[in-house]
Amino acid sequence: MTERDPRQLANLDENPVRGPVLHLRFEGRSRDIALDILDLGTGSSDDAVRSAVAKFLDVPLARFRDYVVERHENGNLTLRPEAVFG
């Protein structure tokens, strides 16, 4: 496990996240990653968010092609798969 391992960074009991976070839903798991770790700000573009997360997780950017970025009033972001209804 590396020091940037999202499993460690998302463990809020041991490593409380301060400031805005990105809530990520990926591969059936949810995790929170501080925006500053991703070198993102609350005004970062959707493409920048997807790119930073792909780089952080060391997965191809294409894995996030259909992911949606939600922006919350408190400055947090959510990156999640696009919801399909019907």
Contacts in CASP RR format, 6 or more apart in sequence:
PFRMAT RR
TARGET T0000
AUTHOR 0000-0000-0000
METHOD contacts of the structure
MODEL  1
MTERDPRQLANLDENPVRGPVLHLRFEGRSRDIALDILDLGTGSSDDAVR
SAVAKFLDVPLARFRDYVVERHENGNLTLRPEAVFG
1 7 0 8 1.000
1 8 0 8 1.000
4 37 0 8 1.000
4 56 0 8 1.000
6 24 0 8 1.000
6 31 0 8 1.000
6 33 0 8 1.000
6 56 0 8 1.000
6 57 0 8 1.000
7 31 0 8 1.000
8 14 0 8 1.000
8 15 0 8 1.000
9 15 0 8 1.000
9 17 0 8 1.000
9 31 0 8 1.000
9 32 0 8 1.000
9 33 0 8 1.000
9 34 0 8 1.000
9 37 0 8 1.000
10 30 0 8 1.000
10 31 0 8 1.000
10 32 0 8 1.000
10 33 0 8 1.000
12 32 0 8 1.000
17 32 0 8 1.000
17 33 0 8 1.000
17 34 0 8 1.000
18 34 0 8 1.000
19 34 0 8 1.000
19 35 0 8 1.000
19 36 0 8 1.000
20 34 0 8 1.000
20 35 0 8 1.000
20 41 0 8 1.000
20 42 0 8 1.000
20 74 0 8 1.000
20 75 0 8 1.000
20 76 0 8 1.000
20 77 0 8 1.000
21 32 0 8 1.000
21 33 0 8 1.000
21 34 0 8 1.000
21 35 0 8 1.000
21 76 0 8 1.000
21 77 0 8 1.000
22 32 0 8 1.000
22 33 0 8 1.000
22 34 0 8 1.000
22 35 0 8 1.000
22 38 0 8 1.000
22 40 0 8 1.000
22 49 0 8 1.000
22 53 0 8 1.000
22 76 0 8 1.000
22 77 0 8 1.000
22 78 0 8 1.000
22 79 0 8 1.000
23 30 0 8 1.000
23 31 0 8 1.000
23 32 0 8 1.000
23 76 0 8 1.000
23 77 0 8 1.000
23 78 0 8 1.000
23 79 0 8 1.000
23 80 0 8 1.000
24 30 0 8 1.000
24 31 0 8 1.000
24 32 0 8 1.000
24 33 0 8 1.000
24 53 0 8 1.000
24 78 0 8 1.000
24 79 0 8 1.000
24 80 0 8 1.000
25 78 0 8 1.000
25 79 0 8 1.000
25 80 0 8 1.000
25 81 0 8 1.000
26 53 0 8 1.000
26 57 0 8 1.000
26 79 0 8 1.000
33 53 0 8 1.000
33 56 0 8 1.000
35 41 0 8 1.000
35 42 0 8 1.000
35 44 0 8 1.000
35 77 0 8 1.000
37 56 0 8 1.000
38 49 0 8 1.000
38 52 0 8 1.000
38 53 0 8 1.000
38 56 0 8 1.000
39 52 0 8 1.000
40 48 0 8 1.000
40 49 0 8 1.000
40 52 0 8 1.000
40 77 0 8 1.000
42 71 0 8 1.000
42 75 0 8 1.000
42 77 0 8 1.000
43 71 0 8 1.000
44 52 0 8 1.000
46 69 0 8 1.000
49 69 0 8 1.000
49 77 0 8 1.000
49 79 0 8 1.000
50 61 0 8 1.000
50 64 0 8 1.000
50 65 0 8 1.000
50 67 0 8 1.000
50 69 0 8 1.000
50 79 0 8 1.000
51 61 0 8 1.000
53 64 0 8 1.000
53 79 0 8 1.000
54 60 0 8 1.000
54 61 0 8 1.000
54 63 0 8 1.000
54 64 0 8 1.000
64 79 0 8 1.000
66 81 0 8 1.000
66 82 0 8 1.000
67 79 0 8 1.000
67 80 0 8 1.000
67 81 0 8 1.000
67 82 0 8 1.000
68 79 0 8 1.000
68 80 0 8 1.000
68 81 0 8 1.000
68 82 0 8 1.000
68 83 0 8 1.000
69 77 0 8 1.000
69 78 0 8 1.000
69 79 0 8 1.000
70 77 0 8 1.000
70 78 0 8 1.000
70 79 0 8 1.000
70 80 0 8 1.000
71 77 0 8 1.000
72 78 0 8 1.000
END
